[in-house]
């Protein structure tokens, strides 16, 4: 399914797909965040962090509370938090939650800051969206790209 969707988008664009464009974008962002989570072999950032422990991890506890409250994150978090996903391993659930919460951060960082302050702090360090005070446009902060150049400028040379 994933490969077919990406091949279709690469060949013909998203306009001829039977899904709304925003759903396609959300899907692709989630998949990119899975690759960000994966650190090689069978290891992921989410599964190695106590913050994502499915029993008592701070981020998982926040996510479950946000889901149960029926608030703005309710529609995003049933997968993987709902009971009918019990067949999934904790590692799979952690990876899905990591990617879903990254989408929440990227989509509405202020909402995440209000609803899930601990998760917000983690994603702020990992992704760090900032606003340029001159242009007021969202930018990925140098924290994310900072090691791309030996002079520390974060600029990519080609």
Secondary structure in CASP SS format (residue, H / E / C, confidence):
PFRMAT SS
TARGET T0000
AUTHOR 0000-0000-0000
METHOD secondary structure of the structure
MODEL  1
X C 1.00
X H 1.00
X H 1.00
X H 1.00
X H 1.00
X H 1.00
X H 1.00
X H 1.00
X H 1.00
X H 1.00
X H 1.00
X H 1.00
X C 1.00
X C 1.00
X C 1.00
X C 1.00
X C 1.00
X C 1.00
X C 1.00
X C 1.00
X H 1.00
X H 1.00
X H 1.00
X H 1.00
X H 1.00
X H 1.00
X H 1.00
X H 1.00
X H 1.00
X H 1.00
X H 1.00
X H 1.00
X H 1.00
X H 1.00
X H 1.00
X H 1.00
X H 1.00
X E 1.00
X E 1.00
X E 1.00
X C 1.00
X C 1.00
X E 1.00
X E 1.00
X H 1.00
X H 1.00
X H 1.00
X H 1.00
X C 1.00
X H 1.00
X H 1.00
X H 1.00
X C 1.00
X C 1.00
X C 1.00
X C 1.00
X C 1.00
X H 1.00
X H 1.00
X H 1.00
X H 1.00
X H 1.00
X H 1.00
X H 1.00
X H 1.00
X H 1.00
X H 1.00
X H 1.00
X H 1.00
X C 1.00
X C 1.00
X C 1.00
X C 1.00
X H 1.00
X H 1.00
X H 1.00
X H 1.00
X H 1.00
X H 1.00
X H 1.00
X H 1.00
X C 1.00
X H 1.00
X H 1.00
X H 1.00
X C 1.00
X C 1.00
X C 1.00
X C 1.00
X H 1.00
X H 1.00
X H 1.00
X H 1.00
X H 1.00
X H 1.00
X H 1.00
X H 1.00
X H 1.00
X H 1.00
X H 1.00
X H 1.00
X H 1.00
X H 1.00
X H 1.00
X H 1.00
X H 1.00
X H 1.00
X C 1.00
X H 1.00
X H 1.00
X H 1.00
X H 1.00
X H 1.00
X H 1.00
X H 1.00
X C 1.00
X H 1.00
X H 1.00
X H 1.00
X H 1.00
X H 1.00
X H 1.00
X H 1.00
X H 1.00
X H 1.00
X H 1.00
X C 1.00
X C 1.00
X E 1.00
X E 1.00
X E 1.00
X C 1.00
X C 1.00
X C 1.00
X C 1.00
X C 1.00
X C 1.00
X E 1.00
X E 1.00
X E 1.00
X C 1.00
X H 1.00
X H 1.00
X H 1.00
X H 1.00
X C 1.00
X C 1.00
X C 1.00
X C 1.00
X C 1.00
X C 1.00
X C 1.00
X C 1.00
X C 1.00
X C 1.00
X C 1.00
X C 1.00
X C 1.00
END
